[in-house]
Amino acid sequence: MKEHQYQIDIEWTGNEGSGTQDYTSYSRAHAIHGVDKYQKILGSSDPAFRGDSSRYNPEDLFLSSLSSCHMLWYLHLCSIHKIVVTEYSDRATGIMTEVENGISKFTAVRLNPKVKITDPKRIKQANELHEKANSMCFIANSCNFKVEHSPLTELC
């Protein structure tokens, strides 16, 4: 079995002078740094949890991880099946449910990929490859719910 290791650094930048003296005394601001990465990702919590809406929150990053992993597998599968993709975009949506005692979890995610291909005879197969991409996506395989898809494939 082959293993891949990853590392990410998180730095809290939200100490406003009194640390975490109480729930309202600190900012949720933080920076995410990757080894040899060009840019930082500026993060916070969701505004519902006293966060800054202009920064990415963990929920945004979770959806983007699912969406980008799916896209990369999908593009790979299209390339090996000789389906030429010229454009790909996705507006991923998710539902996080607060269960009890402040515990929350994602209960649903839907990917909505819009794909443009060159061959009209391959649209059906192009749409079917989303299921295969989902089965190969390691982020989707790590979820305890099914990631749904609503693909739209058109000609370029």
N, C-alpha and C positions, 0 to 999 in steps of 0.2 A: 504494500500500500504506500502510495506517495503522499507526503505531507507538504503543505505550503504554510509558511509562517508569515504573519503580518504584524506590523507595529504602527501605532498611532499615538501621538502625544496630545494630551488635553491640558490646557493651562487656563485656570479660572482667572478672569481679569475683573471680576465684579466686586472686589472689596472696596466699599465706599467709605472706609475709615473705621468702622466698628466691627468688621468681620460679620460673622453670622450670629450676632447678638440676639436677634429675633428674626422671625419670618420675613419682615418687611425691611430689615436693615441692610440688605445686600442686593446687588444686581446679579442676575443669572448669566451675565456676559462671560463668554469664554472663547478661546481660540483653539482650533484643531490644526495640528501640524503633522504632516507626513514626512518621513525621511526622504530627502532629496526631492521634495515637491516644491513647485514654483511658488504657489500661493497658499496662504492660510485660509481656512474656512472660519468665518466669524459666526459663532453660535450663541444661542440663548435658550430659554425655555419658551414654550407656547405662551402667548399673551394670557391665556386662561390661567396660567400658573405664574403670573407676574413677570413674564418674559418680554423681550423686545421684538416686536413684529417685523422689524427690518432685518433681523438676523435669522439664519436657519436654525430650526430646532431639531431635536432628535427624531421627531415624527416625520419632518420633511426629509431628513437624511435617510431614514428607513425606507420611505417610498422611493426616493431616488436610487437607493441601492437595488431595490427590487426591479425598478424600471430599467436601469442601465444594465444590470446583469442579464435580464431578459433580452434586451435589445442586442447585446453583444453575442449571445447565443443564437438569436434569430438571424442576425447578419451572417454568422458563421454557417449556419444551416443552409441559408439561401445560396451562399457562395458555393458550397459543395454540391448543391442540387442545381447549380447553373441557373438560378433565378436572379436576374440583375435588379437590385434595389438601387434606386437613385435618390430617394428621400425617405427619412424615417423620423417621426416625432411621436411623442406620447404625453398624454396628460393623465398621470396616475392619480387615483383617488383612493382614500382609505377611511375606515371608520375605527376609531379607538373608543372603547367603551370603558367607563369607570365602573368597576365591579363593586367593590366594597372597601371600606377603610382606606380610601385613597389609592387602591390598587387599580391599575388600568392595563388594558391589553388591546392590541389590534384584533378585530374580529372579522374584518373584511378588507380586501384590497382588490381594486379593479384596474387593470392596465387597459388603456385605450389607444393602442398604436395605430397611427395613420402612416401607411406605407405606399410608396409609388414604385411600380416595377415597369419593365419595358415590354413584356410579352403578355397580351390579353389572355392567352390560353393557359397561363400559369397562376391566375388569380386564386382559384380554388386551392391549389397546392400551397401557394404562399400563405393563405389564411390558415391552412392546416398545420403549417410548420410552427405556429405559435404554441400549440400544445406540446410539441416536441421540445421547443425551446424552454418551456416552463418545466418540463421534466428534467432538463439538464441544468437549470439555473440553481446554483448552490444556495443562493439567498432564499429562493422560493422553497427549496427542499428543507430549509431550516425553520420554516414557519409551521405553526400548529393549526393553520387554516388553509383552505384552498385559495390560491390566487386566481381570480377570474380574469377573462380577457374579452374585449369587444373590439376586434381588429377591423379596420377599414382599409382595403387595398384597392388602389386605383392605378390607372395607367399614367405614366409621366408624359 
